[in-house]
């Protein structure tokens, strides 16, 4: 997965003591939480109040490749960007790296489904959403 240089949102985080598992590093479930936190932070930055009231997102699929462990108190960056979209679904990528070394710890690809916030039914990605994505570029 190649990170685009000019189409990313960076979400900073610090590995907390509660993130650590019996192996002494961040648990794999924590990476999933970071992926979702980065996606939410990005969406909250680019979408206005009206868009938030009209639409919601749910996850259909996560794919994560764990490359290196993260340890307590490490500063990390979760870089996220939007991929392709089709119908009601959109790809989002997240690359988690160590802030100090720049080493990539994990790569994730998530398929999200757009919902109408009132009915909670899948909604085709329309011009309003495409404009929000475009503003993120």
N, CA, C and O atoms as CSV, one atom per row, in Angstrom:
chain,resi,resn,atom,element,x,y,z
A,1,UNK,N,N,0.850,-1.169,0.000
A,1,UNK,CA,C,0.000,0.000,0.000
A,1,UNK,C,C,0.896,1.232,0.000
A,1,UNK,O,O,1.721,1.418,0.894
A,2,UNK,N,N,0.722,2.055,-1.001
A,2,UNK,CA,C,1.536,3.260,-1.092
A,2,UNK,C,C,0.748,4.463,-0.601
A,2,UNK,O,O,-0.353,4.744,-1.075
A,3,UNK,N,N,1.331,5.160,0.352
A,3,UNK,CA,C,0.700,6.325,0.959
A,3,UNK,C,C,0.843,7.512,0.018
A,3,UNK,O,O,1.958,7.881,-0.348
A,4,UNK,N,N,-0.300,8.126,-0.384
A,4,UNK,CA,C,-0.186,9.319,-1.229
A,4,UNK,C,C,0.389,10.485,-0.424
A,4,UNK,O,O,0.085,10.640,0.758
A,5,UNK,N,N,1.195,11.276,-1.052
A,5,UNK,CA,C,1.876,12.361,-0.356
A,5,UNK,C,C,0.927,13.498,0.008
A,5,UNK,O,O,1.019,14.046,1.106
A,6,UNK,N,N,0.025,13.859,-0.887
A,6,UNK,CA,C,-0.774,15.067,-0.659
A,6,UNK,C,C,-2.253,14.818,-0.375
A,6,UNK,O,O,-3.038,15.767,-0.388
A,7,UNK,N,N,-2.656,13.582,-0.120
A,7,UNK,CA,C,-4.070,13.299,0.106
A,7,UNK,C,C,-4.301,12.581,1.430
A,7,UNK,O,O,-5.224,11.773,1.538
A,8,UNK,N,N,-3.485,12.860,2.429
A,8,UNK,CA,C,-3.563,12.146,3.702
A,8,UNK,C,C,-4.002,13.052,4.842
A,8,UNK,O,O,-3.767,14.261,4.840
A,9,UNK,N,N,-4.637,12.430,5.800
A,9,UNK,CA,C,-4.950,13.059,7.081
A,9,UNK,C,C,-4.144,12.293,8.116
A,9,UNK,O,O,-4.196,11.063,8.155
A,10,UNK,N,N,-3.400,13.001,8.954
A,10,UNK,CA,C,-2.581,12.361,9.983
A,10,UNK,C,C,-3.236,12.509,11.349
A,10,UNK,O,O,-3.602,13.605,11.775
A,11,UNK,N,N,-3.368,11.376,12.016
A,11,UNK,CA,C,-3.962,11.302,13.347
A,11,UNK,C,C,-2.877,10.822,14.298
A,11,UNK,O,O,-2.348,9.722,14.140
A,12,UNK,N,N,-2.548,11.646,15.286
A,12,UNK,CA,C,-1.477,11.302,16.214
A,12,UNK,C,C,-2.042,10.604,17.441
A,12,UNK,O,O,-3.131,10.929,17.913
A,13,UNK,N,N,-1.286,9.644,17.947
A,13,UNK,CA,C,-1.711,8.935,19.149
A,13,UNK,C,C,-0.498,8.443,19.919
A,13,UNK,O,O,0.613,8.379,19.392
A,14,UNK,N,N,-0.736,8.099,21.176
A,14,UNK,CA,C,0.311,7.548,22.036
A,14,UNK,C,C,-0.188,6.213,22.567
A,14,UNK,O,O,-1.331,6.106,23.010
A,15,UNK,N,N,0.665,5.198,22.523
A,15,UNK,CA,C,0.300,3.871,23.001
A,15,UNK,C,C,0.136,3.937,24.522
A,15,UNK,O,O,1.068,4.285,25.248
A,16,UNK,N,N,-1.051,3.601,24.978
A,16,UNK,CA,C,-1.395,3.673,26.393
A,16,UNK,C,C,-1.094,2.339,27.101
A,16,UNK,O,O,-1.025,1.294,26.455
A,17,UNK,N,N,-0.913,2.383,28.436
A,17,UNK,CA,C,-0.690,1.128,29.180
A,17,UNK,C,C,-1.815,0.107,28.966
A,17,UNK,O,O,-1.562,-1.097,28.950
A,18,UNK,N,N,-3.038,0.579,28.804
A,18,UNK,CA,C,-4.177,-0.330,28.602
A,18,UNK,C,C,-4.189,-0.953,27.209
A,18,UNK,O,O,-4.958,-1.882,26.959
A,19,UNK,N,N,-3.345,-0.456,26.296
A,19,UNK,CA,C,-3.244,-1.012,24.943
A,19,UNK,C,C,-2.350,-2.251,24.885
A,19,UNK,O,O,-2.368,-2.990,23.900
A,20,UNK,N,N,-1.577,-2.470,25.936
A,20,UNK,CA,C,-0.563,-3.520,25.951
A,20,UNK,C,C,-1.172,-4.858,26.362
A,20,UNK,O,O,-1.981,-4.929,27.286
A,21,UNK,N,N,-0.769,-5.918,25.658
A,21,UNK,CA,C,-1.285,-7.257,25.954
A,21,UNK,C,C,-0.234,-8.093,26.688
A,21,UNK,O,O,0.805,-7.573,27.095
A,22,UNK,N,N,-0.504,-9.362,26.853
A,22,UNK,CA,C,0.382,-10.267,27.584
A,22,UNK,C,C,1.746,-10.433,26.908
A,22,UNK,O,O,2.708,-10.854,27.551
A,23,UNK,N,N,1.834,-10.108,25.625
A,23,UNK,CA,C,3.105,-10.207,24.901
A,23,UNK,C,C,3.976,-8.965,25.086
A,23,UNK,O,O,5.117,-8.931,24.626
A,24,UNK,N,N,3.435,-7.940,25.762
A,24,UNK,CA,C,4.217,-6.733,26.042
A,24,UNK,C,C,4.166,-5.675,24.958
A,24,UNK,O,O,4.936,-4.715,24.989
A,25,UNK,N,N,3.254,-5.842,23.987
A,25,UNK,CA,C,3.094,-4.828,22.934
A,25,UNK,C,C,1.612,-4.565,22.712
A,25,UNK,O,O,0.764,-5.248,23.285
A,26,UNK,N,N,1.303,-3.586,21.888
A,26,UNK,CA,C,-0.100,-3.234,21.636
A,26,UNK,C,C,-0.833,-4.421,21.030
A,26,UNK,O,O,-0.356,-5.052,20.087
A,27,UNK,N,N,-1.986,-4.708,21.583
A,27,UNK,CA,C,-2.813,-5.820,21.112
A,27,UNK,C,C,-3.341,-5.518,19.719
A,27,UNK,O,O,-3.553,-4.359,19.363
A,28,UNK,N,N,-3.553,-6.578,18.927
A,28,UNK,CA,C,-4.021,-6.378,17.554
A,28,UNK,C,C,-5.393,-5.703,17.504
A,28,UNK,O,O,-5.683,-4.991,16.543
A,29,UNK,N,N,-6.225,-5.904,18.494
A,29,UNK,CA,C,-7.538,-5.247,18.534
A,29,UNK,C,C,-7.376,-3.734,18.687
A,29,UNK,O,O,-8.203,-2.966,18.196
A,30,UNK,N,N,-6.326,-3.312,19.359
A,30,UNK,CA,C,-6.061,-1.883,19.541
A,30,UNK,C,C,-5.766,-1.221,18.199
A,30,UNK,O,O,-6.184,-0.088,17.963
A,31,UNK,N,N,-5.055,-1.913,17.325
A,31,UNK,CA,C,-4.794,-1.365,15.993
A,31,UNK,C,C,-6.103,-1.090,15.268
A,31,UNK,O,O,-6.247,-0.073,14.589
A,32,UNK,N,N,-7.038,-1.990,15.416
A,32,UNK,CA,C,-8.358,-1.808,14.807
A,32,UNK,C,C,-9.034,-0.555,15.359
A,32,UNK,O,O,-9.625,0.216,14.604
A,33,UNK,N,N,-8.947,-0.352,16.667
A,33,UNK,CA,C,-9.496,0.867,17.278
A,33,UNK,C,C,-8.822,2.114,16.701
A,33,UNK,O,O,-9.493,3.103,16.405
A,34,UNK,N,N,-7.503,2.068,16.543
A,34,UNK,CA,C,-6.782,3.210,15.984
A,34,UNK,C,C,-7.228,3.496,14.550
A,34,UNK,O,O,-7.373,4.654,14.159
A,35,UNK,N,N,-7.443,2.444,13.776
A,35,UNK,CA,C,-7.926,2.610,12.399
A,35,UNK,C,C,-9.265,3.341,12.406
A,35,UNK,O,O,-9.471,4.277,11.633
A,36,UNK,N,N,-10.156,2.920,13.263
A,36,UNK,CA,C,-11.477,3.549,13.334
A,36,UNK,C,C,-11.398,4.976,13.881
A,36,UNK,O,O,-12.121,5.855,13.411
A,37,UNK,N,N,-10.534,5.215,14.860
A,37,UNK,CA,C,-10.369,6.569,15.401
A,37,UNK,C,C,-9.824,7.520,14.332
A,37,UNK,O,O,-10.274,8.661,14.223
A,38,UNK,N,N,-8.865,7.049,13.554
A,38,UNK,CA,C,-8.299,7.890,12.494
A,38,UNK,C,C,-9.355,8.219,11.444
A,38,UNK,O,O,-9.456,9.361,10.995
A,39,UNK,N,N,-10.144,7.214,11.054
A,39,UNK,CA,C,-11.210,7.435,10.073
A,39,UNK,C,C,-12.232,8.439,10.602
A,39,UNK,O,O,-12.642,9.348,9.880
A,40,UNK,N,N,-12.638,8.277,11.844
A,40,UNK,CA,C,-13.625,9.188,12.439
A,40,UNK,C,C,-13.080,10.608,12.547
A,40,UNK,O,O,-13.790,11.571,12.255
A,41,UNK,N,N,-11.825,10.740,12.965
A,41,UNK,CA,C,-11.227,12.075,13.087
A,41,UNK,C,C,-11.159,12.761,11.725
A,41,UNK,O,O,-11.420,13.959,11.614
A,42,UNK,N,N,-10.810,12.002,10.692
A,42,UNK,CA,C,-10.737,12.562,9.348
A,42,UNK,C,C,-12.126,13.005,8.886
A,42,UNK,O,O,-12.299,14.128,8.410
A,43,UNK,N,N,-13.110,12.120,9.028
A,43,UNK,CA,C,-14.478,12.441,8.613
A,43,UNK,C,C,-14.995,13.669,9.366
A,43,UNK,O,O,-15.633,14.541,8.777
A,44,UNK,N,N,-14.719,13.731,10.662
A,44,UNK,CA,C,-15.174,14.877,11.455
A,44,UNK,C,C,-14.530,16.180,11.010
A,44,UNK,O,O,-15.127,17.248,11.144
A,45,UNK,N,N,-13.323,16.099,10.485
A,45,UNK,CA,C,-12.650,17.304,10.000
A,45,UNK,C,C,-13.213,17.767,8.661
A,45,UNK,O,O,-13.359,18.969,8.439
A,46,UNK,N,N,-13.530,16.838,7.770
A,46,UNK,CA,C,-13.900,17.242,6.406
A,46,UNK,C,C,-15.406,17.425,6.193
A,46,UNK,O,O,-15.814,18.111,5.256
A,47,UNK,N,N,-16.236,16.819,7.050
A,47,UNK,CA,C,-17.690,16.899,6.853
A,47,UNK,C,C,-18.303,17.957,7.762
A,47,UNK,O,O,-17.980,18.035,8.948
A,48,UNK,N,N,-19.181,18.760,7.199
A,48,UNK,CA,C,-19.845,19.796,7.998
A,48,UNK,C,C,-21.030,19.213,8.767
A,48,UNK,O,O,-21.345,18.030,8.631
A,49,UNK,N,N,-21.681,20.045,9.570
A,49,UNK,CA,C,-22.795,19.607,10.419
A,49,UNK,C,C,-23.935,19.025,9.601
A,49,UNK,O,O,-24.510,18.007,9.986
A,50,UNK,N,N,-24.268,19.646,8.493
A,50,UNK,CA,C,-25.367,19.147,7.649
A,50,UNK,C,C,-25.066,17.735,7.140
A,50,UNK,O,O,-25.936,16.865,7.169
A,51,UNK,N,N,-23.852,17.514,6.682
A,51,UNK,CA,C,-23.463,16.191,6.189
A,51,UNK,C,C,-23.547,15.156,7.316
A,51,UNK,O,O,-24.024,14.041,7.106
A,52,UNK,N,N,-23.079,15.534,8.514
A,52,UNK,CA,C,-23.147,14.632,9.668
A,52,UNK,C,C,-24.594,14.269,10.008
A,52,UNK,O,O,-24.876,13.141,10.412
A,53,UNK,N,N,-25.492,15.210,9.847
A,53,UNK,CA,C,-26.899,14.948,10.156
A,53,UNK,C,C,-27.577,14.081,9.098
A,53,UNK,O,O,-28.525,13.359,9.406
A,54,UNK,N,N,-27.105,14.146,7.873
A,54,UNK,CA,C,-27.733,13.406,6.768
A,54,UNK,C,C,-27.179,12.003,6.553
A,54,UNK,O,O,-27.882,11.127,6.049
A,55,UNK,N,N,-25.922,11.786,6.933
A,55,UNK,CA,C,-25.247,10.537,6.593
A,55,UNK,C,C,-24.534,9.927,7.795
A,55,UNK,O,O,-24.172,10.614,8.750
A,56,UNK,N,N,-24.348,8.612,7.714
A,56,UNK,CA,C,-23.544,7.879,8.697
A,56,UNK,C,C,-22.779,6.796,7.936
A,56,UNK,O,O,-23.127,6.453,6.806
A,57,UNK,N,N,-21.748,6.271,8.563
A,57,UNK,CA,C,-20.929,5.221,7.949
A,57,UNK,C,C,-20.892,4.001,8.855
A,57,UNK,O,O,-20.876,4.129,10.079
A,58,UNK,N,N,-20.880,2.821,8.252
A,58,UNK,CA,C,-20.655,1.577,8.991
A,58,UNK,C,C,-19.583,0.775,8.252
A,58,UNK,O,O,-19.421,0.882,7.037
A,59,UNK,N,N,-18.864,-0.027,9.025
A,59,UNK,CA,C,-17.804,-0.855,8.459
A,59,UNK,C,C,-18.389,-2.155,7.922
A,59,UNK,O,O,-19.195,-2.810,8.582
A,60,UNK,N,N,-17.972,-2.514,6.722
A,60,UNK,CA,C,-18.318,-3.813,6.147
A,60,UNK,C,C,-17.168,-4.800,6.261
A,60,UNK,O,O,-17.381,-6.005,6.398
A,61,UNK,N,N,-15.932,-4.272,6.202
A,61,UNK,CA,C,-14.771,-5.173,6.187
A,61,UNK,C,C,-13.513,-4.417,6.598
A,61,UNK,O,O,-13.301,-3.272,6.199
A,62,UNK,N,N,-12.689,-5.075,7.399
A,62,UNK,CA,C,-11.353,-4.576,7.737
A,62,UNK,C,C,-10.328,-5.601,7.263
A,62,UNK,O,O,-10.532,-6.806,7.407
A,63,UNK,N,N,-9.240,-5.120,6.704
A,63,UNK,CA,C,-8.075,-5.951,6.394
A,63,UNK,C,C,-6.876,-5.245,7.009
A,63,UNK,O,O,-6.622,-4.079,6.708
A,64,UNK,N,N,-6.137,-5.939,7.866
A,64,UNK,CA,C,-4.978,-5.329,8.519
A,64,UNK,C,C,-3.776,-6.241,8.379
A,64,UNK,O,O,-3.850,-7.441,8.642
A,65,UNK,N,N,-2.664,-5.648,7.959
A,65,UNK,CA,C,-1.385,-6.346,7.937
A,65,UNK,C,C,-0.543,-5.755,9.057
A,65,UNK,O,O,-0.225,-4.566,9.050
A,66,UNK,N,N,-0.184,-6.602,10.024
A,66,UNK,CA,C,0.649,-6.182,11.151
A,66,UNK,C,C,2.098,-6.414,10.768
A,66,UNK,O,O,2.496,-7.543,10.479
A,67,UNK,N,N,2.885,-5.352,10.764
A,67,UNK,CA,C,4.269,-5.448,10.303
A,67,UNK,C,C,5.288,-5.398,11.439
A,67,UNK,O,O,6.303,-6.094,11.409
A,68,UNK,N,N,5.002,-4.563,12.441
A,68,UNK,CA,C,5.910,-4.405,13.575
A,68,UNK,C,C,5.079,-4.074,14.811
A,68,UNK,O,O,3.994,-3.506,14.689
A,69,UNK,N,N,5.573,-4.421,15.999
A,69,UNK,CA,C,4.816,-4.123,17.215
A,69,UNK,C,C,4.947,-2.657,17.636
A,69,UNK,O,O,5.903,-1.966,17.284
A,70,UNK,N,N,3.959,-2.217,18.396
A,70,UNK,CA,C,3.989,-0.893,19.030
A,70,UNK,C,C,4.081,-1.120,20.530
A,70,UNK,O,O,3.483,-2.056,21.059
A,71,UNK,N,N,4.826,-0.267,21.211
A,71,UNK,CA,C,5.071,-0.441,22.637
A,71,UNK,C,C,4.567,0.767,23.426
A,71,UNK,O,O,4.374,1.857,22.887
A,72,UNK,N,N,4.364,0.533,24.717
A,72,UNK,CA,C,3.829,1.559,25.610
A,72,UNK,C,C,4.593,2.878,25.490
A,72,UNK,O,O,5.822,2.905,25.434
A,73,UNK,N,N,3.835,3.953,25.452
A,73,UNK,CA,C,4.318,5.343,25.389
A,73,UNK,C,C,4.905,5.745,24.043
A,73,UNK,O,O,5.348,6.884,23.894
A,74,UNK,N,N,4.923,4.863,23.070
A,74,UNK,CA,C,5.406,5.261,21.743
A,74,UNK,C,C,4.406,6.223,21.104
A,74,UNK,O,O,3.193,6.078,21.252
A,75,UNK,N,N,4.947,7.201,20.397
A,75,UNK,CA,C,4.116,8.115,19.633
A,75,UNK,C,C,3.962,7.559,18.227
A,75,UNK,O,O,4.942,7.217,17.566
A,76,UNK,N,N,2.698,7.474,17.778
A,76,UNK,CA,C,2.393,6.906,16.478
A,76,UNK,C,C,1.618,7.906,15.638
A,76,UNK,O,O,1.023,8.852,16.155
A,77,UNK,N,N,1.640,7.678,14.336
A,77,UNK,CA,C,0.836,8.467,13.407
A,77,UNK,C,C,0.028,7.490,12.565
A,77,UNK,O,O,0.572,6.574,11.948
A,78,UNK,N,N,-1.278,7.703,12.556
A,78,UNK,CA,C,-2.163,6.923,11.692
A,78,UNK,C,C,-2.545,7.834,10.531
A,78,UNK,O,O,-3.352,8.750,10.689
A,79,UNK,N,N,-1.965,7.579,9.374
A,79,UNK,CA,C,-2.252,8.369,8.176
A,79,UNK,C,C,-3.377,7.682,7.417
A,79,UNK,O,O,-3.330,6.474,7.182
A,80,UNK,N,N,-4.397,8.462,7.033
A,80,UNK,CA,C,-5.539,7.866,6.356
A,80,UNK,C,C,-5.894,8.636,5.094
A,80,UNK,O,O,-5.684,9.845,4.997
A,81,UNK,N,N,-6.437,7.901,4.132
A,81,UNK,CA,C,-6.881,8.511,2.881
A,81,UNK,C,C,-7.993,7.657,2.290
A,81,UNK,O,O,-8.156,6.486,2.633
A,82,UNK,N,N,-8.748,8.275,1.396
A,82,UNK,CA,C,-9.886,7.640,0.742
A,82,UNK,C,C,-9.409,6.942,-0.535
A,82,UNK,O,O,-8.585,7.471,-1.280
A,83,UNK,N,N,-9.944,5.753,-0.764
A,83,UNK,CA,C,-9.665,5.012,-1.987
A,83,UNK,C,C,-10.841,5.111,-2.951
A,83,UNK,O,O,-11.493,6.151,-3.047
A,84,UNK,N,N,-11.101,4.033,-3.653
A,84,UNK,CA,C,-12.180,4.002,-4.642
A,84,UNK,C,C,-13.543,3.892,-3.955
A,84,UNK,O,O,-13.648,3.495,-2.795
A,85,UNK,N,N,-14.569,4.252,-4.703
A,85,UNK,CA,C,-15.936,4.091,-4.207
A,85,UNK,C,C,-16.781,3.482,-5.311
A,85,UNK,O,O,-16.498,3.630,-6.499
A,86,UNK,N,N,-17.833,2.789,-4.878
A,86,UNK,CA,C,-18.764,2.181,-5.823
A,86,UNK,C,C,-20.100,2.003,-5.106
A,86,UNK,O,O,-20.154,1.418,-4.025
A,87,UNK,N,N,-21.160,2.501,-5.699
A,87,UNK,CA,C,-22.473,2.387,-5.078
A,87,UNK,C,C,-22.489,3.072,-3.726
A,87,UNK,O,O,-22.271,4.280,-3.631
A,88,UNK,N,N,-22.747,2.302,-2.681
A,88,UNK,CA,C,-22.798,2.849,-1.323
A,88,UNK,C,C,-21.503,2.603,-0.553
A,88,UNK,O,O,-21.409,2.958,0.622
A,89,UNK,N,N,-20.497,1.996,-1.203
A,89,UNK,CA,C,-19.285,1.645,-0.471
A,89,UNK,C,C,-18.086,2.495,-0.881
A,89,UNK,O,O,-17.991,3.000,-2.000
A,90,UNK,N,N,-17.182,2.626,0.076
A,90,UNK,CA,C,-15.958,3.393,-0.140
A,90,UNK,C,C,-14.806,2.708,0.586
A,90,UNK,O,O,-14.970,2.183,1.687
A,91,UNK,N,N,-13.649,2.724,-0.046
A,91,UNK,CA,C,-12.439,2.215,0.588
A,91,UNK,C,C,-11.762,3.336,1.364
A,91,UNK,O,O,-11.757,4.495,0.949
A,92,UNK,N,N,-11.197,2.958,2.492
A,92,UNK,CA,C,-10.362,3.877,3.260
A,92,UNK,C,C,-9.118,3.110,3.672
A,92,UNK,O,O,-9.190,1.959,4.105
A,93,UNK,N,N,-7.985,3.764,3.531
A,93,UNK,CA,C,-6.710,3.169,3.898
A,93,UNK,C,C,-6.158,3.878,5.120
A,93,UNK,O,O,-6.331,5.086,5.282
A,94,UNK,N,N,-5.494,3.120,5.974
A,94,UNK,CA,C,-4.820,3.688,7.144
A,94,UNK,C,C,-3.459,3.017,7.256
A,94,UNK,O,O,-3.340,1.793,7.213
A,95,UNK,N,N,-2.436,3.852,7.401
A,95,UNK,CA,C,-1.081,3.353,7.613
A,95,UNK,C,C,-0.615,3.881,8.967
A,95,UNK,O,O,-0.556,5.090,9.191
A,96,UNK,N,N,-0.288,2.962,9.857
A,96,UNK,CA,C,0.155,3.338,11.205
A,96,UNK,C,C,1.667,3.222,11.255
A,96,UNK,O,O,2.235,2.179,10.929
A,97,UNK,N,N,2.312,4.305,11.669
A,97,UNK,CA,C,3.776,4.309,11.725
A,97,UNK,C,C,4.258,4.906,13.035
A,97,UNK,O,O,3.529,5.620,13.722
A,98,UNK,N,N,5.494,4.597,13.360
A,98,UNK,CA,C,6.145,5.159,14.534
A,98,UNK,C,C,6.553,6.588,14.197
A,98,UNK,O,O,7.232,6.820,13.196
A,99,UNK,N,N,6.144,7.546,15.024
A,99,UNK,CA,C,6.416,8.957,14.727
A,99,UNK,C,C,7.908,9.267,14.729
A,99,UNK,O,O,8.365,10.079,13.925
A,100,UNK,N,N,8.674,8.639,15.611
A,100,UNK,CA,C,10.107,8.941,15.719
A,100,UNK,C,C,10.912,8.308,14.591
A,100,UNK,O,O,11.757,8.966,13.985
A,101,UNK,N,N,10.654,7.039,14.310
A,101,UNK,CA,C,11.478,6.328,13.330
A,101,UNK,C,C,10.902,6.357,11.919
A,101,UNK,O,O,11.624,6.163,10.941
A,102,UNK,N,N,9.591,6.601,11.820
A,102,UNK,CA,C,8.935,6.554,10.522
A,102,UNK,C,C,8.637,5.141,10.043
A,102,UNK,O,O,8.057,4.962,8.972
A,103,UNK,N,N,9.026,4.134,10.823
A,103,UNK,CA,C,8.791,2.741,10.422
A,103,UNK,C,C,7.297,2.433,10.440
A,103,UNK,O,O,6.580,2.814,11.365
A,104,UNK,N,N,6.846,1.737,9.402
A,104,UNK,CA,C,5.439,1.377,9.286
A,104,UNK,C,C,5.168,0.158,10.163
A,104,UNK,O,O,5.846,-0.864,10.059
A,105,UNK,N,N,4.161,0.286,11.032
A,105,UNK,CA,C,3.793,-0.793,11.942
A,105,UNK,C,C,2.642,-1.633,11.402
A,105,UNK,O,O,2.585,-2.841,11.631
A,106,UNK,N,N,1.726,-0.989,10.686
A,106,UNK,CA,C,0.564,-1.711,10.164
A,106,UNK,C,C,-0.031,-0.962,8.985
A,106,UNK,O,O,0.049,0.264,8.896
A,107,UNK,N,N,-0.629,-1.726,8.087
A,107,UNK,CA,C,-1.394,-1.172,6.968
A,107,UNK,C,C,-2.799,-1.751,7.038
A,107,UNK,O,O,-2.978,-2.946,7.276
A,108,UNK,N,N,-3.786,-0.901,6.831
A,108,UNK,CA,C,-5.168,-1.369,6.884
A,108,UNK,C,C,-5.966,-0.830,5.702
A,108,UNK,O,O,-5.734,0.278,5.217
A,109,UNK,N,N,-6.907,-1.649,5.261
A,109,UNK,CA,C,-7.871,-1.242,4.246
A,109,UNK,C,C,-9.245,-1.584,4.814
A,109,UNK,O,O,-9.503,-2.720,5.212
A,110,UNK,N,N,-10.116,-0.588,4.844
A,110,UNK,CA,C,-11.458,-0.787,5.373
A,110,UNK,C,C,-12.468,-0.439,4.296
A,110,UNK,O,O,-12.324,0.562,3.595
A,111,UNK,N,N,-13.489,-1.269,4.169
A,111,UNK,CA,C,-14.608,-0.962,3.286
A,111,UNK,C,C,-15.740,-0.442,4.156
A,111,UNK,O,O,-16.205,-1.119,5.073
A,112,UNK,N,N,-16.171,0.768,3.850
A,112,UNK,CA,C,-17.242,1.427,4.588
A,112,UNK,C,C,-18.489,1.502,3.716
A,112,UNK,O,O,-18.401,1.569,2.490
A,113,UNK,N,N,-19.649,1.489,4.365
A,113,UNK,CA,C,-20.923,1.640,3.671
A,113,UNK,C,C,-21.587,2.920,4.160
A,113,UNK,O,O,-21.722,3.139,5.364
A,114,UNK,N,N,-21.998,3.760,3.221
A,114,UNK,CA,C,-22.697,4.997,3.544
A,114,UNK,C,C,-24.155,4.692,3.854
A,114,UNK,O,O,-24.804,3.928,3.139
A,115,UNK,N,N,-24.669,5.295,4.931
A,115,UNK,CA,C,-26.066,5.132,5.323
A,115,UNK,C,C,-26.778,6.470,5.338
A,115,UNK,O,O,-26.172,7.509,5.601
A,116,UNK,N,N,-28.057,6.433,5.057
A,116,UNK,CA,C,-28.925,7.577,5.309
A,116,UNK,C,C,-29.108,7.613,6.825
A,116,UNK,O,O,-29.561,6.626,7.405
A,117,UNK,N,N,-28.771,8.712,7.476
A,117,UNK,CA,C,-28.803,8.782,8.940
A,117,UNK,C,C,-30.212,8.622,9.505
A,117,UNK,O,O,-30.366,8.143,10.628
A,118,UNK,N,N,-31.236,9.007,8.758
A,118,UNK,CA,C,-32.611,8.909,9.255
A,118,UNK,C,C,-33.149,7.484,9.164
A,118,UNK,O,O,-33.806,7.008,10.089
A,119,UNK,N,N,-32.875,6.809,8.059
A,119,UNK,CA,C,-33.439,5.472,7.846
A,119,UNK,C,C,-32.469,4.344,8.187
A,119,UNK,O,O,-32.879,3.197,8.370
A,120,UNK,N,N,-31.181,4.676,8.271
A,120,UNK,CA,C,-30.097,3.710,8.477
A,120,UNK,C,C,-30.029,2.664,7.365
A,120,UNK,O,O,-29.572,1.541,7.576
A,121,UNK,N,N,-30.491,3.055,6.181
A,121,UNK,CA,C,-30.396,2.193,5.002
A,121,UNK,C,C,-29.224,2.648,4.138
A,121,UNK,O,O,-28.872,3.827,4.108
A,122,UNK,N,N,-28.630,1.687,3.439
A,122,UNK,CA,C,-27.510,2.008,2.554
A,122,UNK,C,C,-27.936,3.071,1.550
A,122,UNK,O,O,-29.054,3.055,1.036
A,123,UNK,N,N,-27.014,3.996,1.285
A,123,UNK,CA,C,-27.291,5.104,0.370
A,123,UNK,C,C,-26.136,5.228,-0.606
A,123,UNK,O,O,-24.973,5.266,-0.204
A,124,UNK,N,N,-26.455,5.289,-1.871
A,124,UNK,CA,C,-25.438,5.478,-2.903
A,124,UNK,C,C,-24.641,6.751,-2.601
A,124,UNK,O,O,-25.208,7.770,-2.207
A,125,UNK,N,N,-23.346,6.678,-2.787
A,125,UNK,CA,C,-22.491,7.849,-2.599
A,125,UNK,C,C,-22.832,8.844,-3.698
A,125,UNK,O,O,-22.631,8.577,-4.883
A,126,UNK,N,N,-23.352,9.995,-3.287
A,126,UNK,CA,C,-23.849,10.991,-4.241
A,126,UNK,C,C,-22.892,12.178,-4.342
A,126,UNK,O,O,-21.798,12.159,-3.779
A,127,UNK,N,N,-23.317,13.194,-5.061
A,127,UNK,CA,C,-22.477,14.370,-5.312
A,127,UNK,C,C,-22.065,15.075,-4.020
A,127,UNK,O,O,-20.950,15.589,-3.927
A,128,UNK,N,N,-22.949,15.105,-3.028
A,128,UNK,CA,C,-22.621,15.770,-1.756
A,128,UNK,C,C,-21.442,15.082,-1.068
A,128,UNK,O,O,-20.550,15.749,-0.544
A,129,UNK,N,N,-21.441,13.762,-1.070
A,129,UNK,CA,C,-20.353,13.016,-0.446
A,129,UNK,C,C,-19.080,13.128,-1.291
A,129,UNK,O,O,-17.985,13.276,-0.751
A,130,UNK,N,N,-19.224,13.058,-2.585
A,130,UNK,CA,C,-18.054,13.203,-3.465
A,130,UNK,C,C,-17.411,14.564,-3.263
A,130,UNK,O,O,-16.186,14.679,-3.313
A,131,UNK,N,N,-18.198,15.578,-3.040
A,131,UNK,CA,C,-17.655,16.917,-2.790
A,131,UNK,C,C,-16.878,16.941,-1.469
A,131,UNK,O,O,-15.830,17.582,-1.383
A,132,UNK,N,N,-17.380,16.251,-0.442
A,132,UNK,CA,C,-16.670,16.159,0.823
A,132,UNK,C,C,-15.335,15.452,0.619
A,132,UNK,O,O,-14.304,15.907,1.113
A,133,UNK,N,N,-15.357,14.329,-0.117
A,133,UNK,CA,C,-14.114,13.607,-0.393
A,133,UNK,C,C,-13.152,14.483,-1.187
A,133,UNK,O,O,-11.950,14.495,-0.920
A,134,UNK,N,N,-13.685,15.218,-2.164
A,134,UNK,CA,C,-12.850,16.087,-2.981
A,134,UNK,C,C,-12.169,17.159,-2.129
A,134,UNK,O,O,-11.008,17.500,-2.356
A,135,UNK,N,N,-12.902,17.684,-1.150
A,135,UNK,CA,C,-12.337,18.718,-0.273
A,135,UNK,C,C,-11.204,18.172,0.578
A,135,UNK,O,O,-10.364,18.932,1.061
A,136,UNK,N,N,-11.174,16.850,0.766
A,136,UNK,CA,C,-10.114,16.225,1.553
A,136,UNK,C,C,-8.841,16.043,0.741
A,136,UNK,O,O,-7.788,15.743,1.303
A,137,UNK,N,N,-8.923,16.218,-0.553
A,137,UNK,CA,C,-7.758,16.007,-1.417
A,137,UNK,C,C,-6.862,17.207,-1.468
A,137,UNK,O,O,-5.839,17.185,-2.153
